[in-house]
Amino acid sequence: MRIYTKGGDKGKTGIFGGKRVDKDDIRIEANGTLDELNATLGVIRAMLDEKDERQELLACIQRALMVVMSQVATPSDVREQNQNKVPEDIDLYCEQQIDRMNAEMQHPSTHFILPGGTLISAQCHVARTIARRAERRLWTLNRTDEVPPLILRFVNRLSDLLFTMARWEMDKQGAMEERWKAFLYKKKSP
């Protein structure tokens, strides 16, 4: 089987259901950003030891992102034909992981931090920013064709999870985060 089809040489690509759309269609932009996010998670996994507990977590997220991409590639009027289903509790799974990591950290989140630190922490921040861009692209798509609410919640939680993973990595390594400014909204009123 050849990897190239030449079908996209004129600026169109196929989506679920057989329709062809422009390669810069918002549906394709959203999926391209999700794909970039998934590839970045693959880089993080490649940087981790094979036995690192985050391997299973990130593999689960990557598999869920593949299903999300399938669903995003499917217009809402034919979505019931797509057999790939997003795990119903994937957003809750992200929340559970965030809560677990936060409970394990020595220092609570009180400041905006500069992305960086260890190589893994920095790469988690890169993935977080890609997740936020994917979320923005999904909301743009949602204005023209409904994106399932679970997908929107999942991508939002995923960016929070990646932020937490970056902080957890720093804490695990005993490294100090580079703080920028304290959260004003967390300061108590007099």
N, C-alpha and C positions, 0 to 999 in steps of 0.2 A: 504494500500500500504506500503510495506516495504521500508525503506530508503536504506538498503544495497542490492546490487545486486550480489556481489562477482565477477562481471565482471572485476574488476581491480586488482584482487589478483595476477595476473601474470605480473604486470607492464605495462599494456596497458590500454588505455581509449578511449572512442568513441568521435568523433568530428562530426560536422554537415556534413551530406551526408553519414553517416554510416561507414566511414573508422575508423580504430583503429590505434592509434599511441602510442609510448612510453610515459610514464608519465613524462619523462623529456625532451620531444620534445620541441623545442623552442616555438611552438604555445601554448603548455600547460604552459610553463614557463611564457610567456607573459600574458596569461589569469590568471594564479595564482597570478601574481603581481598586475594585475588590480583588482582582487577579494580582495586581501589584502588592496589595496587602498580604495576600496568601503567600506570594513568593518571598516577601520580607520575613514572614513568620518561618518560612523554610530556612532562611539564612540564620535566624535566631536558633532554630533547632540544630543546624549544622555546627553552631558554635558551642552548644551544650554537650556535656558528656552524655553518652548513650543511656546511662542509668539515672540521669537527672530527673527528678520528679516532674519537671515542667515539660518533658518530652510528651508524656501522655496527654497533658492538658492542651498543649499546642497542636498535637495531632488531631485531637477531638475538634478543636476550633477550625483547623484547616479543612477537615472533612465537612464540617457544617458550612464553611464558606463555599465549598464546591457546590453544595446543594443550593445555597443562597444565590450563587451565580446562575445556576440553572433556572431558578425561579425568576430572577430579575430578567433573564433572557426571554421569558415567557410573557406575552401580553395577557392582561387580566381576563380577556374574553376567551382564552383557551387554556388558562392556568389549570383547570381541573383535569386536563389531559396530561399534564406533567406529573409523572409518577414519583419524582424526587420531592420529598417532603422535609421541610426544616424541622429539626427536633423541637417539639413543643416547649421544652423547658430550657432551651439553650441560653436564654437571657437570664434565667434563674441560676443556671450553672455558673455563668460569669459572676453573678452577684455572690454566690457561695464562695467562689475562689477569691474574690476581692476581700470578702469578710475574713476568710481564713488567713490570707496573707497579711492583712492589716493587724489581725490579732497576734501574729507572730513577730511583728516588727517592734523594735525597741523604742523608736521615736515616732510619735504621731505626725500626721501631715498638718503643718501649721503655716507653711510658707509656699509661695510660688518658687519653683526651683529651676535652675538652668539645666536643660537637657544635657546629658553627658555621663560622666562617671566612668564606670567600667565599660568595656566594649559591648557587653550584653545589655547593660542598662541603656546605653546610648542607642543601640539598635531597637530596643523596646520603645524608646521615644520616637524613633523614625516610624515604626509601625503604628504608633498611636496617632501621629499626624496624618498618616495615610488613611487610617480608619476614620478620622474626622472628615477628611476630604470625601471619602466614600459615602459617609453619612450625608454630606451636603449634596452630592450628586443624586443620591437616592431620594432626597426630599424634592429636588428639582424634577426628577422623573415622576414622583408621586403627584405633582400638580397636573400631569397630563394622563397618567395611567396609574391607578392605585397600586402601591407597593404594600404587601402584607404588613400589618402593624408589627408582627413578631420580628420581621427582618429589620425594621427601623429600630425597634428596641434592642435587638441583638447587637447591631453595629454600634449603637450608642454605648451599651454596656461594655462592648469589646474595647473601645477606646479607653474607658475607665479601668478595665482590667490590665491593659498594656501599661498605663500610667502606674498602676499599683505594682505590676511586675518589675518595672524599672526601679521603683523605690525598694521593693523587696530584695532585688539583686544587690543594691547598694548596702542595705542593712545586713544581708547574709555575708557580704564580703567585709563588713566592718568599716566601710568607707563612708565618709561624710558627703552628704549632698551639698551642692553649691547653692545656697539660698539666695533668692533675689529680694522679695518683699513678703512681709507677713500678710496673711489673708485678713483683710479688713472686716469681712463679713463674719469672721469667727471671733473677733474681739468682742468682749462683753461691754454693753453700754453701762455708763456710770449710774 
